[in-house]
Every structure is written in C-alpha cells, then in structure tokens.
Amino acid sequence: KSGLKTAIEELRFDNFLTTEKWQENMLTLAKDYVENGEKKWLFLGGNSGSGKPLLCSAVCGELLKREKAVRYMMWRDESAKLKAVVNDSAEYSRLIGELKEIEVLYIDDFLKVQRGQQPTPADINLAFEIINHRDVKNLRTIISTERTIDDIISLDEALGGRINRRSRGYQMNIAYDKNKNFRLRK
C-alpha cells in the first residue's frame, strides 16, 4: 500500500555505500531520523545520483516495520495526475487527501521538471497545498529532490521556509559535483 513495491526489499541502509565522509553523514542522518525524527521532516536535496532516494526508501522501510502508514509520491507522476483533475473537485479531493493525511509521506524528486525549466505556478500551488497541510497537521514528511533548500526558498519563500523549519536537524543539501553522481561512474 505504500507505493514502494519491491524497492523496500532492495533499498536498505546496508546497501548504501559510504566511501566518502558526506555519504557517512547522509547515512548517519537517515538512521538517526528513523530513531529520533518523530514529528520532524527529513530533507535530502542536491546532487543527482548521490543516493538520496535509496536512503529515503530505507527510512520508509524501517518506518513500515514499525507499523507506520507510509505513502510514496513520485512528484512528476502524482502532480501531473492532480493537475489533470483539478476541476473535478471530488476526484481532486480524494487524490490529494491521501497525500495530505497519510501518517508518513515520502515525496521523491520534489519539484522535478524538465531540464532547464522552472516549476509552474500550478506546481508551486500544489506543493504548497500539500506541504502547508502536513506542516499544520504536524505529519512526518520525507523529501528527496535535486533542489537545495535555498533553491526552493528562491522559488517560493513560504514553501521553502516551511520545509526548512520542519527539517531542521534532519536536512542535508549535497553540493553539485559530478563525482558525487554514482550513476555516472564506471
């Protein structure tokens, strides 16, 4: 029901390689979040290919083992569905309600758009609706994105500010460096 399917079995903490200090820091942060992050948010942003979804999925797997209700949201897919039904209030409410109310929401590739593009006002409004609701209700939220907190604040200060405040202590922004993209390594 989480939407993670078989990923949970494959994406575990022990599958995350830590050959560099920043990777050790990411792994430590993710493990600490599982143990002590109740009512906090986890934010892993920045460099593509650095293992952010692996760690976020591992966190979700651990939370599922602890009988937390978890929902995975691939931003591009779910946001497209929601924007397509925005004029059908019943369907929109049903779909967005699941994302707003689930005990733990993992948003993967948050605000991901086509290369060279910026999120549209509709993307920002949708993101704000979900994030603001979860902020007000104090619901655990996990975000992985290629954007840093500063990038999100530049797009929309209210949106970025909420994420920044909620994830304080459980936030890592990975500076861009092609060598950190493990998908590009031979």
C-alpha positions as CSV (number, residue, x, y, z in Angstrom):
1,K,0.0,0.0,0.0
2,S,3.0,2.3,0.5
3,G,3.6,2.6,-3.3
4,L,7.2,1.5,-2.9
5,K,6.6,-2.1,-4.0
6,T,9.8,-4.2,-4.2
7,A,12.0,-1.2,-3.6
8,I,11.7,-1.7,0.1
9,E,13.4,-5.0,-0.1
10,E,16.3,-3.7,-2.2
11,L,16.7,-0.2,-0.8
12,R,18.1,-0.7,2.7
13,F,20.7,1.1,4.8
14,D,23.2,-1.8,4.4
15,N,23.1,-1.3,0.6
16,F,24.3,2.4,0.8
17,L,28.0,2.6,0.1
18,T,29.9,5.1,2.2
19,T,33.3,5.7,0.7
20,E,33.3,9.4,1.5
21,K,32.6,11.5,4.5
22,W,29.5,13.2,3.0
23,Q,28.0,9.7,2.4
24,E,28.7,8.7,6.0
25,N,27.0,11.9,7.1
26,M,23.9,11.2,5.0
27,L,23.6,7.6,6.3
28,T,24.0,8.7,9.9
29,L,21.4,11.4,9.4
30,A,18.9,9.0,7.8
31,K,19.4,6.4,10.6
32,D,19.1,9.0,13.3
33,Y,15.8,10.2,11.7
34,V,14.3,6.7,12.0
35,E,15.2,6.6,15.7
36,N,14.6,10.2,16.7
37,G,12.8,12.1,13.9
38,E,9.2,11.7,15.2
39,K,7.2,14.9,14.2
40,K,10.2,16.1,12.2
41,W,10.8,16.1,8.4
42,L,13.7,14.6,6.5
43,F,15.1,16.6,3.6
44,L,17.8,15.3,1.3
45,G,18.5,17.7,-1.6
46,G,21.0,18.4,-4.2
47,N,23.3,16.4,-6.4
48,S,21.7,13.9,-8.7
49,G,22.9,10.3,-8.3
50,S,24.1,10.7,-4.7
51,G,21.8,8.1,-3.2
52,K,19.0,10.3,-1.8
53,P,16.1,8.0,-2.8
54,L,17.9,4.9,-1.6
55,L,18.2,6.4,1.9
56,C,14.7,7.8,1.9
57,S,13.3,4.5,0.8
58,A,15.4,2.7,3.5
59,V,13.9,5.2,6.1
60,C,10.4,4.3,4.8
61,G,11.2,0.6,5.0
62,E,12.2,1.0,8.7
63,L,9.1,3.0,9.4
64,L,6.9,0.4,7.8
65,K,8.5,-2.2,10.0
66,R,7.4,0.0,13.0
67,E,3.9,-0.1,11.7
68,K,3.8,3.5,10.4
69,A,1.5,4.2,7.5
70,V,3.8,5.3,4.7
71,R,2.9,6.6,1.2
72,Y,5.4,7.1,-1.6
73,M,4.8,10.0,-4.0
74,M,6.8,10.4,-7.2
75,W,6.4,14.1,-7.7
76,R,6.2,14.3,-11.5
77,D,3.7,11.5,-11.8
78,E,1.4,12.4,-8.9
79,S,1.5,16.2,-9.6
80,A,0.5,15.6,-13.3
81,K,-2.5,13.4,-12.1
82,L,-3.6,16.1,-9.6
83,K,-3.3,19.0,-12.0
84,A,-5.3,17.0,-14.6
85,V,-8.2,16.6,-12.2
86,V,-8.1,20.0,-10.5
87,N,-11.5,20.9,-12.0
88,D,-13.1,17.7,-10.7
89,S,-13.3,18.7,-7.1
90,A,-14.4,15.2,-5.8
91,E,-11.5,13.4,-7.6
92,Y,-9.0,16.1,-6.7
93,S,-10.0,16.0,-3.1
94,R,-9.8,12.2,-3.0
95,L,-6.3,12.1,-4.6
96,I,-4.8,15.0,-2.7
97,G,-6.4,13.9,0.6
98,E,-4.4,10.7,0.6
99,L,-1.2,12.7,0.3
100,K,-2.2,15.3,2.9
101,E,-3.4,12.9,5.6
102,I,-1.1,9.8,5.4
103,E,1.0,9.4,8.6
104,V,4.3,9.5,6.7
105,L,4.6,10.9,3.1
106,Y,7.7,10.4,1.1
107,I,7.9,12.8,-1.9
108,D,10.6,11.7,-4.4
109,D,12.0,14.2,-6.9
110,F,10.2,17.1,-5.4
111,L,9.5,19.9,-7.9
112,K,11.3,17.9,-10.6
113,V,10.6,19.5,-14.0
114,Q,12.1,19.2,-17.5
115,R,15.8,20.2,-17.6
116,G,16.2,24.0,-18.0
117,Q,12.6,24.6,-16.9
118,Q,11.2,26.0,-13.6
119,P,8.2,24.7,-11.8
120,T,5.0,26.4,-12.9
121,P,2.7,28.4,-10.6
122,A,0.4,25.3,-10.6
123,D,3.4,23.2,-9.4
124,I,4.2,25.7,-6.6
125,N,0.5,26.0,-5.6
126,L,0.1,22.2,-5.5
127,A,3.4,21.8,-3.5
128,F,2.3,24.5,-1.1
129,E,-1.1,22.9,-0.6
130,I,0.4,19.5,0.4
131,I,3.3,20.9,2.4
132,N,1.3,23.5,4.3
133,H,-1.3,21.0,5.3
134,R,1.3,18.5,6.5
135,D,3.0,21.3,8.4
136,V,-0.1,22.4,10.1
137,K,-1.1,18.8,11.0
138,N,2.4,18.0,12.2
139,L,2.7,15.0,9.9
140,R,6.0,13.3,9.2
141,T,7.3,14.1,5.7
142,I,10.3,12.9,3.8
143,I,11.6,14.8,0.7
144,S,14.3,14.0,-1.8
145,T,15.0,16.4,-4.6
146,E,17.7,17.7,-6.8
147,R,17.0,21.2,-5.4
148,T,18.6,22.5,-2.3
149,I,16.6,24.3,0.4
150,D,17.9,27.6,-0.9
151,D,16.7,26.7,-4.4
152,I,13.2,26.0,-3.0
153,I,13.2,29.2,-1.0
154,S,14.2,31.2,-4.1
155,L,11.1,29.6,-5.9
156,D,8.7,30.3,-3.1
157,E,9.8,31.6,0.3
158,A,6.7,30.3,2.2
159,L,7.1,26.8,0.8
160,G,10.8,26.6,1.3
161,G,10.5,28.2,4.8
162,R,8.1,25.5,6.0
163,I,10.3,22.7,4.7
164,N,13.4,24.4,6.2
165,R,11.8,24.8,9.6
166,R,10.4,21.3,9.7
167,S,13.5,19.5,8.6
168,R,15.9,21.5,10.8
169,G,18.3,18.9,12.3
170,Y,17.4,16.4,9.6
171,Q,18.4,18.2,6.5
172,M,21.3,17.7,4.0
173,N,22.0,19.7,0.9
174,I,24.5,18.0,-1.3
175,A,26.6,20.5,-3.3
176,Y,26.8,19.8,-7.0
177,D,29.8,17.8,-8.1
178,K,29.8,15.3,-11.0
179,N,31.9,13.0,-8.9
180,K,29.1,12.6,-6.4
181,N,26.8,11.2,-9.1
182,F,27.3,7.4,-8.8
183,R,25.2,6.8,-11.9
184,L,27.9,8.4,-14.0
185,R,30.8,6.3,-12.5
186,K,32.3,3.5,-14.5
